[in-house]
Each structure stands twice: as C-alpha cells, then as structure tokens.
Amino acid sequence: QVQLVESGGGLVQPGGSLRLSCEASGILFRLSSLGWYRQAPGKERELVARITSSDSINYADSVKGRFTVSRDNAKKTMYLQMNSLKPEDTAIYYCNHESSGSWGKGTLVTVSS
C-alpha cells in the first residue's frame, strides 16, 4: 500500500523559507518519479516541481530560482526547499507518486505578515 506523508508546512512571513518533506512507503522509491503540487483556495491543483528517478527536475515558472526539489533515496524522502516565499505561494502542498497516482494528505503553507 502506497503511503505518502507530507510535513514541514506552517506560517511564514513574506521573504521567509520553509522546507517540506514527503516520506514514502510501499513504493520502490529509488525508481520512482515524484512531484510536489499545490492547491490554493479557489484554484486548481498545479505542479510545483517534479523529480525523476534519474534526478531530472522540472519546476513551474512561478517558483524557478526560489524552490529546490531533492530526494534522499536511503530515507525514502523527497524535499522541497522554498525560499523567498511570497503570499501567492500560500496553498496546500501535496506529494504525488506518478506511477501509482497516489497522493499524500497535504501540508498547509501560509505566507503572510
């Protein structure tokens, strides 16, 4: 059974940083392509960053240069380092395992002064 558990969200001021984690179980983590998505109130879920098993990475244009996705195969964990946060980054952030289509329950990020 695939399980994805996100953590690390919270309230941060504009310009601040947060690091999200997605711990996976029930998958061949090192062979998996994974993604971070987010959904803001009243908006559709959108891709934030994606990392493949060979560490090929894609970012949404809105986060390029500010967010960094990485993975630790030994810990079966994917990370999202978010810097220079903006109010428009406020959303629930979800972890996705591509081949199974599984989602975590999400972690809320709120950027506000």
SERO-4910 file (N, C-alpha, C, O; in steps of 0.05 Angstrom, whole numbers):
BEGIN
 pado doro    nc1    nc2    nc3   cac1   cac2   cac3    cc1    cc2    cc3    oc1    oc2    oc3
  Gln    A     17    -24      0      0      0      0     18     25      0     35     28     17
  Val    A     13     43    -19     28     67    -21     19     87      0     -5     92      4
  Gln    A     38     98     14     33    119     34     52    142     30     77    137     29
  Leu    A     42    166     28     58    190     26     50    209     48     27    215     51
  Val    A     70    218     63     64    235     86     80    260     84    105    260     86
  Glu    A     66    283     80     79    309     78     82    321    106     65    317    124
  Ser    A    103    337    109    106    352    134    123    377    128    135    380    107
  Gly    A    123    395    147    140    419    145    126    445    138    138    466    138
  Gly    A    100    443    134     85    468    128     82    485    153     89    477    175
  Gly    A     72    509    149     67    528    171     63    556    161     59    561    138
  Leu    A     64    574    181     61    602    175     88    616    174    105    612    191
  Val    A     93    631    152    118    644    149    114    671    137     94    676    122
  Gln    A    131    690    143    128    717    132    139    718    104    156    702     96
  Pro    A    129    737     88    140    741     61    170    744     62    181    758     79
  Gly    A    184    730     43    213    730     42    225    708     59    250    704     57
  Gly    A    209    694     74    220    672     91    223    646     76    219    645     51
  Ser    A    231    626     91    236    600     79    222    578     95    217    580    119
  Leu    A    216    556     81    206    531     93    218    508     78    225    510     54
  Arg    A    220    485     91    228    461     78    207    439     83    201    432    105
  Leu    A    195    430     61    175    409     62    188    382     58    208    380     44
  Ser    A    177    362     71    186    335     67    162    317     59    139    322     67
  Cys    A    168    297     44    149    277     36    161    249     40    179    241     25
  Glu    A    152    235     61    163    209     67    145    188     54    121    188     58
  Ala    A    157    170     39    142    150     24    146    122     36    167    116     47
  Ser    A    126    105     33    128     77     39    110     62     19     92     73      7
  Gly    A    117     36     16    101     20     -2    108     23    -32     93     13    -49
  Ile    A    130     37    -38    138     40    -66    168     34    -68    183     34    -49
  Leu    A    176     29    -93    205     27    -99    215     56   -103    217     66   -125
  Phe    A    222     68    -80    227     97    -80    249    105   -100    245    124   -115
  Arg    A    271     90   -101    293     99   -118    287     98   -148    301    110   -164
  Leu    A    266     83   -155    258     80   -183    234     98   -190    224     97   -212
  Ser    A    226    114   -171    201    129   -174    206    158   -183    225    171   -174
  Ser    A    187    168   -199    185    196   -205    164    208   -186    142    196   -182
  Leu    A    171    230   -174    154    242   -154    150    272   -160    166    285   -173
  Gly    A    128    282   -150    123    311   -154    111    325   -130     99    312   -113
  Trp    A    116    351   -129    103    368   -110     82    384   -125     88    396   -146
  Tyr    A     58    384   -115     36    400   -126     26    419   -104     31    414    -80
  Arg    A     11    439   -112     -2    456    -92    -30    465   -102    -35    466   -126
  Gln    A    -47    470    -83    -73    480    -89    -80    503    -71    -83    499    -47
  Ala    A    -84    526    -83    -92    550    -68   -122    551    -67   -136    539    -84
  Pro    A   -133    566    -47   -162    568    -45   -175    578    -71   -167    598    -82
  Gly    A   -195    564    -81   -209    572   -105   -194    567   -131   -204    575   -152
  Lys    A   -171    553   -129   -156    548   -154   -152    518   -158   -156    502   -139
  Glu    A   -144    511   -182   -138    483   -188   -111    475   -177    -93    491   -173
  Arg    A   -108    449   -173    -82    438   -164    -62    442   -187    -69    437   -210
  Glu    A    -38    450   -181    -17    455   -201      9    442   -193     16    440   -170
  Leu    A     24    435   -214     51    424   -209     70    446   -200     71    467   -212
  Val    A     85    440   -179    105    458   -170    133    449   -179    148    465   -189
  Ala    A    139    423   -174    165    412   -181    162    382   -184    146    369   -172
  Arg    A    180    372   -201    179    343   -206    208    333   -208    226    347   -218
  Ile    A    212    309   -197    239    297   -197    236    268   -205    220    254   -194
  Thr    A    252    260   -225    251    232   -234    271    215   -219    287    225   -203
  Ser    A    271    189   -225    289    170   -212    318    176   -220    337    170   -205
  Ser    A    323    189   -243    350    197   -251    356    226   -244    375    238   -255
  Asp    A    340    237   -226    344    265   -217    340    286   -238    351    308   -236
  Ser    A    325    280   -259    316    301   -278    294    317   -264    276    306   -252
  Ile    A    297    343   -265    279    361   -250    265    381   -267    277    392   -286
  Asn    A    240    386   -261    225    408   -274    212    425   -252    204    415   -231
  Tyr    A    210    451   -258    196    469   -240    175    485   -254    178    490   -278
  Ala    A    155    493   -240    136    513   -250    151    539   -253    169    546   -237
  Asp    A    144    555   -274    157    580   -278    155    599   -254    174    614   -248
  Ser    A    133    597   -239    129    615   -217    147    610   -193    149    627   -175
  Val    A    161    587   -192    178    580   -170    207    577   -177    224    573   -160
  Lys    A    213    579   -203    241    576   -212    259    596   -198    253    620   -197
  Gly    A    282    587   -188    301    604   -175    295    608   -146    312    619   -131
  Arg    A    272    600   -136    264    603   -108    261    576    -94    268    573    -70
  Phe    A    251    556   -108    246    529    -97    266    509   -107    275    511   -130
  Thr    A    273    490    -90    291    468    -98    280    442    -89    275    438    -65
  Val    A    276    423   -108    267    396   -101    291    378   -100    310    380   -115
  Ser    A    290    359    -81    312    340    -78    300    314    -66    277    313    -58
  Arg    A    317    294    -66    308    268    -56    331    254    -41    354    258    -48
  Asp    A    324    238    -21    343    221     -7    332    193     -9    313    185      5
  Asn    A    344    177    -27    333    150    -32    336    132     -7    319    115     -2
  Ala    A    357    136      8    361    120     32    339    125     53    331    107     67
  Lys    A    330    149     54    309    156     73    281    155     61    261    159     75
  Lys    A    280    149     35    254    148     21    238    173     25    214    173     31
  Thr    A    252    195     22    240    222     27    247    241      5    270    242     -4
  Met    A    227    257     -3    231    278    -22    228    305     -7    212    307     12
  Tyr    A    243    325    -15    242    350     -1    235    373    -21    239    370    -45
  Leu    A    225    394    -10    221    419    -25    231    442     -8    218    450     11
  Gln    A    253    453    -15    264    477     -2    252    501    -15    255    505    -39
  Met    A    238    517      0    224    540    -10    236    566      2    234    569     26
  Asn    A    247    582    -14    260    607     -6    245    631    -18    230    628    -37
  Ser    A    250    654     -7    237    679    -17    207    676    -22    197    682    -43
  Leu    A    195    665     -1    166    659     -4    149    684     -7    156    705      4
  Lys    A    128    681    -23    110    703    -29     82    696    -20     76    672    -17
  Pro    A     65    716    -15     37    710     -7     23    691    -27      7    675    -19
  Glu    A     30    694    -52     17    677    -73     27    648    -72     16    631    -87
  Asp    A     46    642    -55     54    614    -51     36    600    -31     39    576    -26
  Thr    A     19    615    -18      1    603      2    -17    582    -12    -31    587    -31
  Ala    A    -16    558     -1    -31    535    -12    -27    511      5    -11    510     23
  Ile    A    -43    490     -1    -37    464     10    -18    450    -10    -23    449    -34
  Tyr    A      4    440      0     24    427    -17     22    397    -14     21    386      8
  Tyr    A     20    383    -37     16    355    -38     40    341    -51     53    352    -69
  Cys    A     45    317    -42     65    299    -54     50    279    -72     29    269    -65
  Asn    A     62    273    -95     50    254   -114     70    234   -123     93    240   -130
  His    A     61    209   -124     77    187   -135     65    181   -163     42    172   -165
  Glu    A     81    185   -184     69    185   -211     59    158   -220     36    157   -230
  Ser    A     73    137   -216     65    112   -228     40    100   -215     25     86   -228
  Ser    A     36    106   -189     12     95   -176    -11    116   -176    -34    109   -170
  Gly    A     -3    141   -181    -24    162   -179    -32    169   -151    -52    181   -146
  Ser    A    -15    161   -131    -22    165   -103    -15    193    -94      4    205   -104
  Trp    A    -30    203    -75    -26    229    -63    -24    228    -33    -36    210    -20
  Gly    A     -9    246    -22     -9    250      7    -33    267     14    -48    276     -3
  Lys    A    -36    272     40    -59    288     50    -53    318     49    -71    334     52
  Gly    A    -28    325     45    -21    353     42    -11    366     67    -17    357     90
  Thr    A      3    388     64     12    405     86      8    434     78     14    442     56
  Leu    A     -4    449     97    -11    477     91     12    496     95     25    496    115
  Val    A     17    512     74     36    533     75     22    560     73      7    565     54
  Thr    A     26    577     93     13    603     93     35    624     94     52    625    113
  Val    A     36    642     74     55    663     73     41    690     78     26    699     61
  Ser    A     46    701    101     31    725    109     46    741    130     61    729    147
  Ser    A     43    767    130     55    783    151     35    789    173     42    802    192
***
